[in-house]
Amino acid sequence: CANGCRICTNSLTCDICDTGFILNASVCISCSQQVLGCKMCTFLGGCYQCSIEYYLASTTNCLLCRSAMIGCISCISSTTCSSCDSGYFLNSSSKCQPCNIFGCSVCNQSTAACSECITGFYLASPTLC
């Protein structure tokens, strides 16, 4: 079977596609080829689940979390972040907030304390690199 095809009649004809692919004229096409950032699609050009770094804006549009919220690397929607980039922490409103500790690269998600410093700095205390 060809790439993305689970069950095929022959090497050129697919009957059932793998997850993340859609069947079009006996050929499996990746959902992300149809809609950028799409992980799961239902019909040609339609998406119902985006890859982790994208959110579903419409059935034909997955948008980057980073474009909607500063510091957000994975999200549920344009207003709800689920994980933040280094130097940010996820606040109680599901937004990424800067750590605000000079030299900090990894903030504790719940306390905003620093747990790791950038190269050239060392962790002197949870609030000082």
Secondary structure per residue as TSV (DSSP state, phi and psi in degrees):
chain	resnum	aa	ss	phi	psi
A	1	C	-	360.0	152.1
A	2	A	-	-74.0	167.1
A	3	N	T	-55.4	130.5
A	4	G	T	86.7	-5.3
A	5	C	E	-98.8	128.6
A	6	R	E	-89.2	-46.1
A	7	I	E	-129.6	127.5
A	8	C	E	-130.8	153.7
A	9	T	E	-79.0	-43.3
A	10	N	E	-152.9	-173.7
A	11	S	T	-66.5	-15.2
A	12	L	T	-108.7	-13.7
A	13	T	E	-121.2	115.8
A	14	C	E	-100.7	143.0
A	15	D	E	-105.3	-39.1
A	16	I	E	-137.5	131.6
A	17	C	E	-93.1	159.3
A	18	D	-	-69.8	164.5
A	19	T	T	-59.6	136.6
A	20	G	T	91.5	5.3
A	21	F	E	-128.3	156.9
A	22	I	E	-125.2	140.7
A	23	L	E	-85.2	125.0
A	24	N	E	-138.8	112.4
A	25	A	T	53.2	48.5
A	26	S	T	66.7	15.6
A	27	V	E	-125.1	138.4
A	28	C	E	-89.4	128.3
A	29	I	E	-117.2	132.9
A	30	S	E	-62.5	138.4
A	31	C	H	-58.0	-37.1
A	32	S	H	-70.6	-17.9
A	33	Q	H	-77.2	-28.6
A	34	Q	H	-81.3	-44.3
A	35	V	S	-134.8	116.1
A	36	L	T	-53.6	126.3
A	37	G	T	86.1	0.6
A	38	C	E	-80.0	134.5
A	39	K	E	-102.0	-38.8
A	40	M	E	-133.1	129.5
A	41	C	E	-128.5	157.1
A	42	T	E	-107.9	-32.1
A	43	F	E	-150.0	167.6
A	44	L	T	-57.7	116.0
A	45	G	T	89.5	-2.2
A	46	G	E	-110.7	137.8
A	47	C	E	-127.6	141.7
A	48	Y	E	-124.3	-7.2
A	49	Q	E	-148.1	129.4
A	50	C	E	-96.3	162.2
A	51	S	-	-62.6	162.0
A	52	I	T	-55.9	-33.3
A	53	E	T	-88.5	6.8
A	54	Y	E	-122.5	161.3
A	55	Y	E	-126.7	155.3
A	56	L	E	-83.7	107.9
A	57	A	E	-86.1	-33.7
A	58	S	E	-162.4	175.3
A	59	T	T	-67.2	-10.5
A	60	T	T	-120.3	15.9
A	61	N	E	-151.6	115.0
A	62	C	E	-106.7	129.5
A	63	L	E	-116.2	148.3
A	64	L	E	-65.4	135.3
A	65	C	H	-58.8	-40.3
A	66	R	H	-59.6	-29.3
A	67	S	H	-75.7	-22.7
A	68	A	H	-94.4	-32.9
A	69	M	S	-141.3	126.1
A	70	I	T	-62.8	130.9
A	71	G	T	83.1	-3.5
A	72	C	E	-87.3	127.4
A	73	I	E	-108.6	-19.4
A	74	S	E	-146.6	142.6
A	75	C	E	-149.1	167.1
A	76	I	S	-98.8	-34.2
A	77	S	S	-151.2	-174.8
A	78	S	S	-72.1	-10.1
A	79	T	S	-123.1	-2.3
A	80	T	-	-126.8	107.1
A	81	C	E	-90.8	147.5
A	82	S	E	-113.1	-21.4
A	83	S	E	-153.8	149.9
A	84	C	E	-113.7	159.3
A	85	D	-	-70.4	164.4
A	86	S	T	-61.8	145.0
A	87	G	T	88.4	-0.3
A	88	Y	E	-129.0	159.0
A	89	F	E	-133.7	155.8
A	90	L	E	-85.9	117.3
A	91	N	-	-85.6	179.6
A	92	S	T	-67.6	-14.8
A	93	S	T	-94.7	11.4
A	94	S	S	60.5	37.6
A	95	K	-	-119.9	152.8
A	96	C	E	-87.4	129.5
A	97	Q	E	-119.6	137.9
A	98	P	E	-61.2	145.0
A	99	C	-	-64.8	-36.6
A	100	N	-	64.1	22.0
A	101	I	S	-113.4	112.6
A	102	F	T	-55.7	128.0
A	103	G	T	87.6	-1.9
A	104	C	E	-82.6	135.4
A	105	S	E	-110.3	-26.4
A	106	V	E	-131.3	119.0
A	107	C	E	-100.4	146.8
A	108	N	-	-68.7	128.0
A	109	Q	T	-59.9	-35.4
A	110	S	T	-95.8	-29.2
A	111	T	T	-108.0	-10.9
A	112	A	-	66.0	14.8
A	113	A	-	-81.3	152.0
A	114	C	E	-82.0	135.2
A	115	S	E	-115.3	-11.5
A	116	E	E	-155.0	138.2
A	117	C	E	-104.7	160.0
A	118	I	-	-69.6	162.5
A	119	T	T	-55.7	133.6
A	120	G	T	97.6	-9.0
A	121	F	-	-119.8	156.5
A	122	Y	-	-128.5	157.3
A	123	L	-	-83.2	105.8
A	124	A	S	-84.7	-34.1
A	125	S	B	-160.8	171.5
A	126	P	T	-61.8	-13.4
A	127	T	T	-119.4	14.0
A	128	L	B	-147.6	122.4
A	129	C	-	-103.4	360.0
